Amino acid sequence: MNYFLSTGEPSGEMTAVLLARSIRERDPAAAFEGIGAGAMRDAGILLWRDHTGWASMGPIAAIPRIPSLLLQMWRTALHVAATKPNLVVLVDFGVFNVRLARTLRERLHYRGAILYLFPPSAWLDSDRTARAVSRLALPVSGFAHQAEFYRERGLHVHYFGHPLLDRYTQRPSRAAPQTDAGCVALLPGSRAQELRYHVPLLLQALTELRRRRPRVRATLAAAQGRFVPVLREAARQHGAGDVSVAVGVRDAVEDADAAWVASGTAVLESLLLGVPAIAVFVVSRSVVWYGRRMQRRIYGGRFITLPNLVAQEEIVPEYLQDDATPEALARAMDRVLTDPARALEGIARLRERLGPRGAMEQCADLAVDVATKECA
């Protein structure tokens, strides 16, 4: 059977790769095509389009990309309508994927099966969005509260738990490092805007931390291999001392006692691996108003980081915009390194709230079942 996977950023691409891997265990002859980047290509998925550079931070930064994304959306819709895969799987990236589903259904009268993994607006659910997604596709949520939101409105939705829960095994607890030492990871994000704001900030925070802990070691995370030279040069220019560079969250935090992480899926990944994290989120002044507005709408403005939203408590300290100074980040990291026990207790509560294990396997079972029925 043939599957088309549509993603728009690294976290969604990772989910698509995991889903494809699970589908192949059930359907070894499955063929995959889709929108992704290097991770999907390395997984043997034929790339229809490379999504590198598609994602942006905030609506203003997205404006210059709109004409290109609309063109790619139409080309993709026409391609899907012509090739008729047994199943289209949309992963997150609502700004593109909802429009793609609507164009297929309403403009091209496509009747094939569409599965939507991680429907949009998980933390800003609206009745209109939920009804639109449910009408256009079969939604599969990774969050219990969103599934309940759909069900309260009589809309069909699947919920199996969060797929990342099975991918990451929490390492054994570590004792606090010596007071002048430790190992920290710096995860600045994957988007160009994130790198622009977070890399200098985190390197300055590292310099501040080394005034407190002279023997601390550091690893800087590159979301993709092509960023490695850029990050090495940035560390050199900032005089950050000895900083290694690793590709991907897992390798970056492997030896870390704690991590500074740009707010996003990487925070959740770090915690699931058992690494205490401090969330950092800085955007351009032009989109601060939008971020503040969104924060006020999410649980009354209490949190913005995914683990805190899931747990509805502060599992991860959040340092946003003006609060994210090098000095404040260094102090927060020093506290976590001194007493990691509190953070580890929060991680245990978070894992409980992410739902049962086996979510990706159940997603794959559903995908194969839907694709099989479509084939028949």
C-alpha positions as CSV (number, residue, x, y, z in Angstrom):
1,M,0.0,0.0,0.0
2,N,1.1,3.6,-0.6
3,Y,1.2,6.3,2.1
4,F,1.7,10.0,1.6
5,L,3.1,11.8,4.7
6,S,3.0,15.6,5.0
7,T,5.1,17.4,7.6
8,G,6.4,20.9,8.0
9,E,9.1,20.9,10.7
10,P,11.6,18.6,12.4
11,S,9.3,17.5,15.3
12,G,6.6,16.5,12.9
13,E,9.1,14.8,10.6
14,M,10.4,12.7,13.5
15,T,6.8,11.6,14.2
16,A,6.3,10.6,10.6
17,V,9.5,8.6,10.5
18,L,8.5,6.7,13.6
19,L,5.0,6.0,12.1
20,A,6.5,4.8,8.9
21,R,8.8,2.5,10.8
22,S,5.9,1.0,12.7
23,I,3.8,0.7,9.5
24,R,6.6,-1.2,7.8
25,E,6.6,-3.8,10.7
26,R,3.0,-4.5,9.8
27,D,3.2,-4.0,6.0
28,P,6.8,-4.7,4.8
29,A,5.9,-3.8,1.2
30,A,4.5,-0.3,2.2
31,A,5.7,2.5,0.0
32,F,6.1,6.0,1.4
33,E,6.3,9.5,-0.2
34,G,5.9,12.8,1.4
35,I,7.0,16.3,2.5
36,G,9.9,16.2,4.9
37,A,13.6,16.7,5.0
38,G,16.8,14.7,5.7
39,A,15.3,12.4,8.4
40,M,12.6,11.2,6.1
41,R,15.0,10.8,3.2
42,D,17.4,8.8,5.5
43,A,14.4,6.6,6.5
44,G,13.8,5.6,2.9
45,I,10.8,7.8,2.3
46,L,10.7,9.4,-1.2
47,L,10.6,13.2,-0.8
48,W,7.9,15.0,-2.8
49,R,9.0,18.3,-1.3
50,D,11.7,19.3,1.2
51,H,10.2,21.4,3.9
52,T,13.4,23.0,5.1
53,G,12.8,26.7,5.9
54,W,9.0,26.4,5.9
55,A,8.4,26.8,9.6
56,S,8.5,30.2,11.2
57,M,8.1,31.8,14.6
58,G,4.9,33.9,14.7
59,P,2.5,35.2,12.0
60,I,4.7,38.2,11.0
61,A,7.7,36.0,10.2
62,A,5.3,33.7,8.2
63,I,4.0,36.4,5.9
64,P,6.9,36.3,3.3
65,R,6.5,32.5,3.1
66,I,2.8,32.5,2.3
67,P,2.9,32.7,-1.5
68,S,5.5,29.9,-1.7
69,L,3.6,27.7,0.8
70,L,0.3,28.3,-1.1
71,L,2.0,27.2,-4.3
72,Q,3.5,24.1,-2.7
73,M,0.2,23.3,-1.1
74,W,-1.6,23.4,-4.5
75,R,1.1,21.3,-6.2
76,T,0.9,18.8,-3.4
77,A,-2.9,18.6,-3.5
78,L,-2.8,18.1,-7.3
79,H,-0.1,15.4,-6.9
80,V,-2.1,13.5,-4.2
81,A,-5.3,13.7,-6.2
82,A,-3.4,12.3,-9.2
83,T,-1.5,9.5,-7.5
84,K,-4.3,8.5,-5.1
85,P,-2.3,7.0,-2.2
86,N,-4.1,4.5,0.0
87,L,-3.7,6.9,2.9
88,V,-2.6,10.5,3.4
89,V,-1.2,11.2,6.8
90,L,-1.0,14.9,7.9
91,V,1.3,15.5,10.9
92,D,0.9,18.8,12.9
93,F,1.8,22.0,10.9
94,G,-1.8,23.2,10.7
95,V,-1.0,26.3,8.7
96,F,-0.3,24.1,5.7
97,N,-2.0,20.8,6.4
98,V,-5.5,22.0,7.2
99,R,-5.5,24.0,4.0
100,L,-4.1,21.0,2.1
101,A,-7.0,18.8,3.4
102,R,-9.6,21.5,2.7
103,T,-8.3,21.9,-0.9
104,L,-8.3,18.1,-1.5
105,R,-11.9,17.7,-0.1
106,E,-13.6,20.9,-1.3
107,R,-11.8,22.0,-4.4
108,L,-10.6,18.7,-5.9
109,H,-13.4,16.5,-4.5
110,Y,-10.8,14.0,-3.2
111,R,-12.5,11.0,-1.4
112,G,-9.4,9.1,-0.3
113,A,-8.6,8.5,3.4
114,I,-6.8,11.3,5.3
115,L,-5.5,10.8,8.8
116,Y,-4.5,13.8,10.9
117,L,-1.9,13.1,13.6
118,F,-1.6,15.9,16.1
119,P,-4.4,18.1,14.9
120,P,-3.7,21.9,15.3
121,S,-4.6,24.1,18.2
122,A,-3.9,21.5,20.9
123,W,-3.7,24.3,23.5
124,L,-6.0,26.8,21.9
125,D,-8.8,24.5,20.8
126,S,-11.7,26.2,19.1
127,D,-15.0,24.6,18.1
128,R,-14.6,25.8,14.6
129,T,-11.1,24.2,14.2
130,A,-12.1,21.0,15.7
131,R,-15.2,20.6,13.5
132,A,-13.2,21.5,10.4
133,V,-10.5,18.9,11.1
134,S,-13.1,16.3,11.9
135,R,-14.9,17.0,8.7
136,L,-11.8,16.8,6.5
137,A,-9.8,14.0,8.1
138,L,-9.7,11.4,10.8
139,P,-8.0,13.1,13.8
140,V,-5.6,11.3,16.1
141,S,-4.6,13.4,19.1
142,G,-1.6,13.0,21.3
143,F,-3.2,14.8,24.2
144,A,-6.0,13.6,26.4
145,H,-7.5,17.0,26.9
146,Q,-7.8,17.6,23.2
147,A,-9.4,14.3,22.6
148,E,-12.0,15.2,25.3
149,F,-12.6,18.5,23.6
150,Y,-13.5,16.7,20.4
151,R,-15.7,14.1,22.1
152,E,-17.6,16.8,24.1
153,R,-18.8,18.1,20.7
154,G,-19.7,14.7,19.4
155,L,-16.7,14.6,17.0
156,H,-14.9,11.4,16.3
157,V,-11.2,11.3,17.4
158,H,-8.7,8.7,18.3
159,Y,-6.4,9.0,21.4
160,F,-3.7,6.4,22.2
161,G,-1.3,8.5,24.4
162,H,1.7,10.5,23.3
163,P,3.9,8.7,20.6
164,L,7.2,10.0,22.1
165,L,6.6,8.2,25.4
166,D,7.8,4.9,23.9
167,R,10.7,6.3,21.9
168,Y,12.6,7.6,24.9
169,T,13.7,5.5,27.9
170,Q,14.4,7.5,31.0
171,R,18.0,6.9,32.2
172,P,18.8,6.0,35.8
173,S,18.8,9.0,38.2
174,R,22.2,10.8,38.6
175,A,23.7,12.3,41.7
176,A,24.3,16.0,41.6
177,P,27.7,16.9,40.1
178,Q,30.4,18.5,42.1
179,T,29.7,22.2,43.0
180,D,32.3,23.5,40.5
181,A,31.6,21.1,37.7
182,G,28.8,19.4,35.7
183,C,27.8,18.9,32.1
184,V,25.2,21.0,30.4
185,A,23.5,20.8,27.0
186,L,22.5,23.9,25.0
187,L,19.6,23.3,22.6
188,P,18.8,26.5,20.7
189,G,16.1,25.1,18.4
190,S,15.8,24.3,14.7
191,R,14.4,27.3,13.0
192,A,16.6,30.1,11.7
193,Q,14.9,32.7,14.0
194,E,15.5,30.5,17.0
195,L,19.2,30.1,16.2
196,R,19.5,33.8,15.7
197,Y,18.2,34.7,19.2
198,H,19.0,31.6,21.2
199,V,22.6,30.7,20.3
200,P,24.2,34.0,21.5
201,L,22.0,34.0,24.6
202,L,22.8,30.4,25.6
203,L,26.6,30.9,25.0
204,Q,26.5,34.0,27.2
205,A,24.6,32.0,29.8
206,L,27.3,29.3,29.6
207,T,30.0,32.0,30.2
208,E,28.1,33.1,33.3
209,L,27.7,29.6,34.6
210,R,31.4,29.0,34.3
211,R,32.0,31.8,36.7
212,R,30.1,29.7,39.2
213,R,31.3,26.3,38.0
214,P,34.7,26.7,36.3
215,R,34.9,23.0,35.3
216,V,31.5,22.7,33.7
217,R,31.4,21.0,30.3
218,A,29.0,21.9,27.5
219,T,27.5,20.4,24.4
220,L,25.7,22.5,21.8
221,A,22.9,20.8,19.8
222,A,22.5,21.1,16.1
223,A,19.0,20.1,14.8
224,Q,20.6,19.0,11.5
225,G,24.1,18.2,10.4
226,R,24.3,21.3,8.2
227,F,24.2,23.5,11.3
228,V,27.3,22.0,12.9
229,P,29.9,24.4,11.3
230,V,27.7,27.4,12.1
231,L,27.4,26.5,15.7
232,R,31.1,25.7,16.1
233,E,31.9,29.1,14.6
234,A,29.4,30.8,16.9
235,A,31.0,29.2,20.0
236,R,34.4,30.3,18.8
237,Q,33.3,33.9,18.2
238,H,31.6,34.2,21.6
239,G,34.7,32.9,23.3
240,A,32.7,30.2,25.0
241,G,35.7,28.0,25.6
242,D,35.5,24.2,25.0
243,V,32.1,23.4,23.6
244,S,31.4,20.3,21.7
245,V,28.6,20.1,19.0
246,A,26.3,17.1,18.6
247,V,23.5,16.5,16.1
248,G,20.0,15.8,17.6
249,V,18.5,16.0,21.0
250,R,19.5,12.5,22.1
251,D,23.2,12.8,21.4
252,A,23.3,16.4,22.8
253,V,21.9,15.5,26.2
254,E,23.4,12.0,26.5
255,D,26.1,13.0,29.0
256,A,24.3,16.2,30.3
257,D,23.3,16.7,33.9
258,A,20.7,19.3,32.7
259,A,19.9,21.3,29.6
260,W,18.8,24.8,28.4
261,V,16.3,24.1,25.7
262,A,14.4,26.3,23.3
263,S,10.7,25.9,24.1
264,G,9.2,23.2,21.9
265,T,9.2,19.4,21.4
266,A,12.9,19.2,22.4
267,V,12.0,20.2,26.0
268,L,9.7,17.1,26.2
269,E,12.3,14.9,24.6
270,S,14.9,15.9,27.1
271,L,12.7,15.3,30.0
272,L,11.6,11.9,28.7
273,L,15.3,10.9,28.5
274,G,15.6,11.9,32.2
275,V,17.5,15.1,31.7
276,P,16.2,18.1,33.8
277,A,15.6,21.1,31.5
278,I,15.2,24.9,31.6
279,A,13.0,26.3,28.9
280,V,14.1,29.4,26.9
281,F,12.0,31.3,24.4
282,V,13.0,34.6,22.8
283,V,11.4,36.1,19.7
284,S,11.8,39.4,17.8
285,R,10.1,42.4,19.2
286,S,7.7,42.5,16.3
287,V,6.0,39.3,17.4
288,V,6.2,39.7,21.2
289,W,2.6,41.0,21.2
290,Y,1.4,37.9,19.5
291,G,3.3,35.6,21.9
292,R,1.9,37.4,24.9
293,R,-1.6,37.2,23.5
294,M,-1.2,33.4,22.9
295,Q,0.2,33.0,26.4
296,R,-2.8,34.7,28.0
297,R,-5.1,32.3,26.1
298,I,-3.3,29.2,27.2
299,Y,-4.3,28.1,30.6
300,G,-4.8,31.7,31.6
301,G,-1.2,32.6,30.7
302,R,0.4,30.4,33.3
303,F,2.7,28.4,31.0
304,I,3.9,28.2,27.4
305,T,6.2,25.1,27.5
306,L,4.7,21.8,26.4
307,P,5.6,19.7,29.5
308,N,4.1,22.4,31.8
309,L,1.0,22.5,29.7
310,V,0.6,18.8,29.8
311,A,1.1,18.6,33.5
312,Q,-0.6,21.9,34.3
313,E,2.2,22.7,36.7
314,E,5.7,24.0,36.5
315,I,7.8,20.9,35.6
316,V,10.2,23.1,33.7
317,P,11.3,26.6,34.7
318,E,10.4,29.0,31.9
319,Y,12.5,32.0,30.9
320,L,10.7,34.0,28.3
321,Q,11.7,37.1,26.4
322,D,13.1,39.8,28.8
323,D,13.3,37.3,31.7
324,A,15.8,35.2,29.6
325,T,19.0,37.0,30.6
326,P,22.4,35.2,30.7
327,E,22.6,35.8,34.5
328,A,19.1,34.5,35.2
329,L,19.7,31.4,33.0
330,A,23.0,30.7,34.8
331,R,21.4,31.0,38.2
332,A,18.6,28.7,37.2
333,M,21.0,26.1,35.8
334,D,23.2,26.3,39.0
335,R,20.1,25.5,41.1
336,V,19.1,22.5,39.0
337,L,22.7,21.1,39.0
338,T,22.8,21.6,42.8
339,D,19.5,19.8,43.4
340,P,18.2,17.7,40.5
341,A,15.8,15.7,42.7
342,R,12.9,18.1,42.3
343,A,13.2,18.1,38.5
344,L,13.2,14.3,38.4
345,E,10.1,14.1,40.6
346,G,8.4,16.4,38.1
347,I,9.5,14.2,35.1
348,A,7.8,11.2,36.8
349,R,4.5,13.0,37.1
350,L,4.8,14.2,33.5
351,R,5.2,10.7,32.1
352,E,2.0,9.6,33.9
353,R,0.1,12.5,32.3
354,L,1.2,11.6,28.8
355,G,-1.0,8.6,28.7
356,P,-0.5,4.8,28.2
357,R,2.5,3.4,26.3
358,G,2.2,1.8,22.9
359,A,0.7,4.9,21.2
360,M,2.8,4.7,18.0
361,E,2.0,1.0,17.5
362,Q,-1.7,1.8,17.8
363,C,-1.4,4.7,15.4
364,A,0.3,2.3,12.9
365,D,-2.5,-0.3,13.4
366,L,-5.1,2.4,12.7
367,A,-3.2,3.6,9.6
368,V,-2.8,0.2,8.1
369,D,-6.4,-0.7,8.8
370,V,-7.7,2.5,7.2
371,A,-5.3,2.1,4.2
372,T,-6.4,-1.5,3.8
373,K,-10.1,-0.6,3.7
374,E,-9.3,2.1,1.2
375,C,-7.5,-0.4,-1.0
376,A,-10.5,-2.8,-0.8
